[in-house]
């Protein structure tokens, strides 16, 4: 089942006797565990009907004993076992721990909610096939880069704030990939926007990155014109030494992808306003986007994304140079590389004509 399905079950109050919560996304695991706990034991007599254990520190006998203990003055008892993956490589008496838990899943204690949490488990093991057959596995795998924007938009809507897909992509680019950091960013932009208001591009840039979109477009445009001086001047206005320029790289990558989508839409015959909509930009940006793609060819835009990926790697420890120097070098290379291609192409044409 998905984490959302597990959360819905917790909300409905109809809990299963066993949940196997598996996945490396700790934020999602924590949400599921918190929801199950709130429904299973609440606050009344929680200490008497709740037990938390760690695999390896506690034996499987202790886990099964805790799971088979009836609740006191309550409907349910909650037993949470973390780091269950430790038993996969266990030897000796602990080697059959997962097999014994598989047998428990077949005949669980109805009054106990047993939650078995792990980062990763071998799906081929009998424990996992038994849990899969019982329908008790909660998949908390990390979201892919493509899935994250939709998660952001949904998280904003759950807080009562509308958000476009494009703004969701921007926030995911700036705050990802760790879901806890993304969720914190969503919380901040929603509070900043105010209850019931839409979270816009300006909201995100003001609240999260403090980089004005107009200045970022100036930087992109300067690179497109091969104007190194203007590009470095724009960089000076948007560079933030506190985050080493990482968020700026995120905004630049987002802007470049928006241009690529706009170019694709116009090549397919869409009018500028429709192309802007497809790119995730408001219609009033259509003219600006159209001017940008006149100056920057599609191969160059794709090259920008590759260059920004290298910059991101360097800023995260892949280079010993100062972050500002890394960005300046990359921007100069992007300007000179584009100009060099033009000169090279012109030279080849001239030679061919001659």
N, C-alpha and C positions, 0 to 999 in steps of 0.2 A: 504494500500500500504506500501511497505517497504521504509525506509529512502532513499535508493539508487534510487528508482523510483521517489520519490519526488525531489531529487537532479537532476535527469535526466530531469524532467519536467522543473525545473528552468533553467537548461542549455539550453533547447530547446526554452525557451521563451513562451511556451504555458502553462500558469498558470490557475488553477481552481479558481473560485470565493471564495471558502471556503476550508480551510485545518484544520483538527482537529489533532493536534500533541500531542500524548499521550504516556507517558512512563517516567520512572525514570532515564533513561540514559541522564543526562544533556548535555554531550558532543555531543551526536547525535542530541538532540533537538536544540542545539546552531548552529550546522552545517546546519540543515534544515532551521532554521529561517534566518540565514545569507544569504543562497542561495536564498530563496524566496524574501527577502528584496532587494538583489542586482538586481534581475530581475524585481521586481514590481516597484521600484522607483529609483533605481540606485543612482546617486548623484545629478542630476539636479532637482532642485525644490523639493528635498526630504522632507524638513521641511514643505512644504505646503501640501504635499500629504501623510504624514505618521503620524499615531497616535498610541501611546502605552498606554494601559490601564491595570489595575489589577482588577480582579473580586473581588467584595466586596467593594473595594475602589471606583470603578465606578459602577453605576447601569446598568442593562441590557438596560434601555432606552438610556443611554449615548452610550453604545456599538452599539445598533441598529441605533441610530442617526448618529454616526460616519461612520458606514458601508454604510448607505444610502446617504451619502454626495458625490456629484460628484467630481471628481478630478479637479484640477485647472491647466490649460495649460499642461496637461499630459494625457496619455492613461489610467493610472491606479492610484488607491489610495490604500494604505496599512494600515490595522488596525490590530494590534496585541493585543490580550487579554491573559494575563498570569494568572495562578492559578485559572483556571476555576472550579477546583474541589471544591472551596469554596462554590459554589452555590448548590452543592449536599446536604449539611446539612443546608442550609439557611432556615430561617423562615420568616413569614410575607410576605411583598411585593416581596421579592427576591426569594421566594419559587418556583415560576413558571419561573424563569430566563432561565433554560435549555429548558423548553418546548417552550418558545418563540424563543429561538435560533434554536430549531428544525424546527419551522415553517419558520424561515429565510432561513435555508439550502434548503428548498424546492423551494423557490423563491428568490435567492440571487441577489444582485446588480451586474450586469455584469462588471462594471468598478472598482469594489472594490475587493481586495484580503483580505479576513478576515481570520486571523490565530488565532485559539483558542487553547491555550496550557495548558496542565494539566499533573501532575505526574500520576494520576490514576483516572479513572472514572468507574462507574458501567455500565457494558455492557448491563444490562437489561433495563436501562432507555430508554425512547422514544428518547431522544436526541442522544444516541449512536446508537440505531437501525436505526434511520433516517440517521445519518452520515455514517453508514456502508452501507446502501442501496445506498447512493449517491456516495460511493467509495472515501470519502475524509479523512478517518482516516489514519494517518501516525503513524505506530507502532514504538515507540522509546524505547521499553523494553530493559532492561539490557541484555547483552549477557551472555549465560551460559559459564561455564569453558571450555566446549567442543567446543563451537563456537568461542571463542576468538582467538585461534591460526590461524584459517583461516582468520579472520578479520585482524590480524597482517600481514600475508603474502600478502593479497590484498592491505593493506595500503602501504606496501613497494613497491609493483609492481606499484602502482599509482604514486609513486615518482621516478620510473625508476630503481628500484633495485630489483634484484632477491633474493628470500629467500626460503629456504627449509621449509617443514612442521615442521621438528624437531627444527630448529632454531626459527621458529614462536612459538612453544610450550615453548621453553626456555625463550624467551622474554616475552611471556604472563605470565609465571610463576613468573618472576622477577618483572614485572611492574604492573600486574593486581591486583585487578579486575576493578578498576576505569578506564574507557575508556580514559579520558583526560590524565591520567598519562601514559597509554599505547601508546597513539598517540604521546605524547612528546618523549617517549623512541624510537619509530619508527623513528621519525624525527631525533633524535640524531644519531642513528646507521647508518641511510642512509647518513647523512652528513659526518659521520666519514668514511664510506666505500668509498664515492665518487660517483659522478654521473655515472650511468650505471654499477657499480661494484656490485658483489654479497655480501649480508650481511651474514657472516659466524658465526659459533659458537665463533671463536676467536674475531670477531668484537664485538659481544654482550658482552662477558665477559670482554673485554678490555674497552669498552665504558660505560657499564651500571653497572657492578658489580665488575670489577677488581679482579676477581678470575680466576686463570688459570685452565682450564679443567683438565690438567694433575695432578694438586695438588688435585683436587676434586676426581679424580679416585684413587689417592693414599689413600685418606681418606676412600673411599668406600672399596678399596682393603684391607686396614688395619683392618677394621671392619670385613670383610669377613674372614680374617685370625685369627680373635680373638686377634689381637695384639693391646692391649689398648694403650701401649706406643707409637707405631707408629701412631695410630689414633689421639691421643692427640697432637703429634708433628705436624701432618698434619693440624689439626685444628688451631694450633698456627700460621701457615703460611698463612691461608686463612681467619681467623676471622677478621671482620671489625667492630670495636666498634661503628662507626658512624651510622650504620643501625642495630645494635644489633644482627647481624648475620642472619637477616631475608632473605636477598638475598642468602646467603650461603645455607640456608635451601631450598630455591627455586631450586638452582642448584642441590642439593643433591636429591631432589624429582624427578626432571627431569631426572637425571642420573639413578636413580633407576627404573623409568618407562621404560627407554630405555633398561635397562637390562632385565626387565620382558618381553618386546616385543621380544627381541633377543632370550630369552629362549623359548618363545612360538613358534617362527619360527623354531628354531632348533629341537624342539620336534616334529614339524610337518614334519620334514625331509629336511628342507632347508639347503643348504650348507652355511658355515659361512659368505661368502661375500653377499649372497642373504639375509640371516637372518639380517645382519647389515643394509642392505638397507631397509628391512621391519621395522626395529627398528628406522629408521630415522638417522642412523649413516653412515658416509662414509666407503667404503669397507676396507680402511687401518686400521680401528678400529676393524675389525672382530676378529683378534687374541686376542686382549686385552679383548674384550667382552667375548670371549669363555673362557679365563682363569678365568674371574670373576665368570661366572656362574658355573664353576667347583667347586669353593670354597664356593659359596653362593647358597643354595637351594632356590627353588621358594617360599616356605612358609616363609623363612627368609626375602626374598626381599619384600614380601607383608607385613610382620611385620615391616620392615624398614619404609614403607610408613605410616603405622599407627603411628609409633613412631614419625616420622617427622611431622605428622599432629598435634600431641599433643605438640610438641616443638613449632610449629608455633603459636598455641593457647597461650602457656605460654609466648612467646616473645611479643605477642600483648596485654599483660595485664593480662593473666590468672595466672600469678605467681608473687610473690613479690621478688623472688630470682634474683640476677644479671643475665643478659642475658648470659654472658660467662659461669657462673655456670650451667645454664639451659642446654646449649649445651654440656658441659663436662659431666654432669650427664647422659644425654641422650645417648651419645656415649659410655660411660662406661657400661650403662645398655644394649645397643645393643650388645656390645662385650661379656659381661658376660652372658646375656640372651642366646645368641647363643651357647656359650660354655657350659652353664648350661644344655641346651637341649641335647647337645652331650653327656655330662657326664650322664645325666639322662637316655638317651636312651641306653648308654652302660651299665649302672647299671641294667636297666630292662632286657637287653639281657643276662647279666651275670646271673641274678637271674633265668631267664627263663631256661638258659642252665643247671644251677645247679639243 
